[in-house]
Amino acid sequence: MRWMLVLFFVMIGVSGCQSAVEAPAPLPEPTSMPAPLLPAPLYFIEADSGQLMRMERDGATIRQVTHETAHRRVRRLAGGRRGRLHQR
């Protein structure tokens, strides 16, 4: 009787090990996206036109933000105050 009990447990253990297990699906290949050069868009004033420009995080895309028609120059007044000269 004891050998039947041992045989029963061995058969259950062996049958549990032989169950059909599906192979995991292959992982998709990671897409190679370049990391941005800048942590945020960069705003700057263009030297020639005096316009506000925006450089995107990729470091290559630049677009004009402002569209001023007159370039302003700043000059010093007496006492260190600043005054603006407008070109017309």
C-alpha positions as CSV (number, residue, x, y, z in Angstrom):
1,M,0.0,0.0,0.0
2,R,2.8,2.4,0.8
3,W,4.5,1.9,-2.5
4,M,1.2,2.8,-4.2
5,L,1.1,6.1,-2.3
6,V,4.7,6.9,-3.2
7,L,4.0,6.0,-6.8
8,F,0.9,8.2,-6.8
9,F,2.9,11.3,-5.6
10,V,5.7,10.6,-8.1
11,M,3.3,10.4,-10.9
12,I,1.7,13.7,-9.9
13,G,5.1,15.4,-9.6
14,V,6.2,14.1,-13.0
15,S,3.0,15.0,-14.7
16,G,3.2,18.5,-13.3
17,C,6.7,19.0,-14.7
18,Q,5.6,17.9,-18.2
19,S,2.8,20.4,-18.6
20,A,2.9,22.4,-21.8
21,V,4.5,25.8,-21.2
22,E,4.3,28.5,-23.8
23,A,7.5,30.1,-24.8
24,P,7.5,33.9,-23.9
25,A,6.9,36.1,-26.9
26,P,10.1,37.8,-28.2
27,L,10.6,41.3,-27.0
28,P,10.3,44.0,-29.7
29,E,13.6,45.6,-30.7
30,P,14.0,48.9,-29.0
31,T,13.6,51.9,-31.4
32,S,16.7,54.0,-31.5
33,M,15.4,57.5,-30.6
34,P,18.1,60.1,-30.2
35,A,18.2,61.7,-26.8
36,P,17.4,65.5,-26.9
37,L,20.5,67.7,-26.6
38,L,18.8,70.4,-24.5
39,P,16.7,69.8,-21.4
40,A,14.2,72.5,-22.5
41,P,13.8,74.8,-25.5
42,L,16.3,77.7,-25.5
43,Y,15.1,81.3,-26.2
44,F,17.7,83.8,-27.4
45,I,17.9,87.1,-29.2
46,E,19.4,87.0,-32.7
47,A,22.2,89.5,-33.0
48,D,21.4,90.7,-36.6
49,S,17.7,91.3,-36.4
50,G,17.1,91.6,-32.6
51,Q,14.3,89.1,-32.8
52,L,13.4,86.6,-30.1
53,M,14.2,83.1,-31.4
54,R,13.4,79.6,-30.0
55,M,15.8,76.6,-30.4
56,E,14.0,73.3,-29.9
57,R,15.4,70.5,-27.7
58,D,17.0,68.8,-30.7
59,G,19.4,71.7,-31.1
60,A,18.8,72.0,-34.9
61,T,15.3,73.5,-35.2
62,I,15.2,77.3,-34.8
63,R,12.1,79.4,-35.3
64,Q,11.4,83.1,-34.9
65,V,9.0,84.0,-32.0
66,T,8.7,87.7,-32.4
67,H,8.2,89.7,-35.6
68,E,9.2,93.2,-34.8
69,T,9.6,95.5,-37.8
70,A,11.9,98.2,-36.1
71,H,15.2,97.2,-34.5
72,R,15.6,99.1,-31.3
73,R,18.9,100.4,-30.0
74,V,19.6,101.3,-26.3
75,R,21.9,104.2,-25.3
76,R,23.0,105.5,-22.0
77,L,21.7,108.8,-20.7
78,A,23.3,111.1,-18.2
79,G,23.1,109.6,-14.7
80,G,23.3,106.0,-15.9
81,R,19.6,105.8,-17.0
82,R,18.8,104.0,-20.1
83,G,16.9,105.5,-23.0
84,R,15.7,103.9,-26.3
85,L,16.3,105.1,-29.7
86,H,13.8,104.0,-32.3
87,Q,14.7,103.6,-35.9
88,R,12.1,104.7,-38.4
